[in-house]
Amino acid sequence: MMRMFSRRGFGIQSPWAYSLVRDVLFEPLPYYVFDELRRQYPRRSRRERQADELLFRLAHYVAPMPLTLVGNFADSTREYMRRGKDAGSVQECDAERVMVVADISGENRDRWKAIVDDPSATATFDIRSRFGVAFYKPGFCKQDFKI
């Protein structure tokens, strides 16, 4: 069952999912490396930069978990995510992982649908139909969100 919410996360019952949406995906405050990365990639549009910064925050949040990228991401996006992962903890969590899928309304539509239908993907987030984030966290109930 796909649940649709506003970007603020109101109506999400799961505390960790609410925190992810509210405090990570749509946090308005800049991080310490954003100015440096903006100078490094000056030709990124505002929309592209916002997506890069959102994915940086996600990578920073999930840093102990393995993060898999699926699809074609720009070099700047990969660098933002790499920098976010570098800032996090270095411990390993073998049982949990996160997958980020590019272009879920285009070329990766079928792949994203298969991920959403997979019972081991315990939480999926369709973010503005641009990219998807799937969490594989054993022991969690299956939830699908469209943000």
C-alpha positions as CSV (number, residue, x, y, z in Angstrom):
1,M,0.0,0.0,0.0
2,M,1.5,3.3,-1.1
3,R,1.0,6.2,1.3
4,M,1.1,9.7,0.1
5,F,2.2,12.6,2.3
6,S,3.2,16.2,2.1
7,R,6.9,16.8,2.1
8,R,6.8,17.8,5.8
9,G,6.1,14.2,6.8
10,F,2.9,14.8,8.7
11,G,0.8,11.7,8.8
12,I,3.7,9.3,8.8
13,Q,3.1,7.0,11.8
14,S,6.6,5.4,11.9
15,P,8.9,7.5,14.1
16,W,12.1,6.7,12.2
17,A,10.4,7.4,8.8
18,Y,9.0,10.7,10.1
19,S,12.4,11.6,11.3
20,L,14.0,10.7,8.0
21,V,11.6,12.8,6.0
22,R,11.5,15.8,8.4
23,D,15.1,16.0,9.7
24,V,17.1,14.5,6.8
25,L,15.4,14.6,3.4
26,F,13.9,18.1,3.8
27,E,16.2,19.8,6.3
28,P,16.5,23.4,5.1
29,L,19.8,24.2,6.8
30,P,23.0,23.9,4.8
31,Y,25.8,21.5,5.8
32,Y,29.4,22.4,6.2
33,V,30.6,21.2,2.8
34,F,27.8,22.7,0.6
35,D,29.7,25.9,-0.2
36,E,32.8,24.0,-1.3
37,L,30.7,21.6,-3.4
38,R,28.8,24.4,-5.0
39,R,32.1,26.0,-6.0
40,Q,33.3,22.7,-7.3
41,Y,30.2,22.2,-9.5
42,P,29.0,25.8,-10.5
43,R,27.0,24.7,-13.5
44,R,24.4,22.7,-11.5
45,S,20.9,24.2,-11.7
46,R,19.1,25.0,-8.4
47,R,16.9,21.9,-8.8
48,E,19.9,19.7,-9.4
49,R,21.8,21.2,-6.5
50,Q,18.8,20.7,-4.2
51,A,18.7,17.0,-5.2
52,D,22.4,16.6,-4.7
53,E,22.2,18.2,-1.2
54,L,19.2,16.0,-0.3
55,L,21.2,12.9,-1.3
56,F,24.2,14.2,0.7
57,R,22.1,14.4,3.8
58,L,20.7,10.9,3.1
59,A,24.2,9.4,2.7
60,H,25.4,11.2,5.9
61,Y,22.4,9.8,7.8
62,V,22.9,6.2,6.6
63,A,26.7,6.3,6.8
64,P,27.2,3.0,8.7
65,M,25.0,1.1,6.3
66,P,26.1,0.1,2.8
67,L,24.7,2.4,0.1
68,T,24.0,1.2,-3.4
69,L,23.4,3.5,-6.4
70,V,21.3,2.2,-9.3
71,G,21.1,4.1,-12.5
72,N,22.8,7.1,-14.0
73,F,23.8,9.7,-11.5
74,A,25.8,12.8,-12.4
75,D,29.4,13.1,-11.2
76,S,28.4,15.9,-8.8
77,T,25.7,13.7,-7.3
78,R,28.1,10.9,-6.7
79,E,30.6,13.3,-5.1
80,Y,28.0,14.8,-2.8
81,M,27.0,11.3,-1.7
82,R,30.6,10.2,-1.3
83,R,31.3,13.2,0.9
84,G,28.2,12.5,3.0
85,K,29.3,8.9,3.5
86,D,32.9,10.0,4.4
87,A,31.5,12.2,7.2
88,G,29.6,9.4,8.9
89,S,30.7,6.5,11.1
90,V,33.0,3.8,9.9
91,Q,31.4,0.9,11.6
92,E,29.8,-1.8,9.4
93,C,26.2,-3.0,9.6
94,D,26.0,-6.2,7.5
95,A,22.2,-6.8,8.0
96,E,21.1,-3.4,6.9
97,R,21.5,-1.5,3.6
98,V,20.1,1.3,1.5
99,M,19.5,1.6,-2.2
100,V,19.1,4.8,-4.2
101,V,17.6,4.5,-7.7
102,A,17.8,7.3,-10.3
103,D,15.0,8.1,-12.8
104,I,12.3,5.9,-11.3
105,S,9.6,7.4,-13.6
106,G,11.8,6.8,-16.7
107,E,14.4,4.2,-17.6
108,N,14.4,2.5,-14.1
109,R,10.6,2.4,-13.7
110,D,10.4,-1.5,-13.9
111,R,13.4,-1.9,-11.6
112,W,11.9,0.5,-9.0
113,K,8.6,-1.4,-9.2
114,A,10.4,-4.7,-8.5
115,I,12.1,-3.1,-5.5
116,V,8.9,-1.7,-4.1
117,D,7.2,-5.2,-4.5
118,D,10.2,-6.9,-2.9
119,P,9.2,-7.9,0.7
120,S,12.8,-7.5,1.9
121,A,12.7,-3.8,1.0
122,T,11.1,-2.8,4.3
123,A,10.7,0.9,3.5
124,T,10.6,2.6,0.1
125,F,10.4,6.4,-0.5
126,D,9.4,7.7,-3.9
127,I,10.8,11.2,-3.8
128,R,9.0,13.5,-6.3
129,S,9.0,10.6,-8.8
130,R,12.7,11.5,-9.6
131,F,14.5,9.0,-7.5
132,G,13.7,6.3,-5.0
133,V,15.2,5.2,-1.7
134,A,14.8,1.7,-0.4
135,F,15.8,0.6,3.1
136,Y,16.5,-3.0,3.8
137,K,16.1,-3.3,7.6
138,P,15.3,-6.8,8.9
139,G,12.6,-6.8,11.5
140,F,10.8,-3.6,10.3
141,C,7.3,-3.7,8.9
142,K,6.9,-3.1,5.1
143,Q,6.0,0.6,4.3
144,D,5.9,2.5,1.0
145,F,5.8,6.3,0.9
146,K,5.4,8.8,-2.0
147,I,6.8,12.1,-1.0
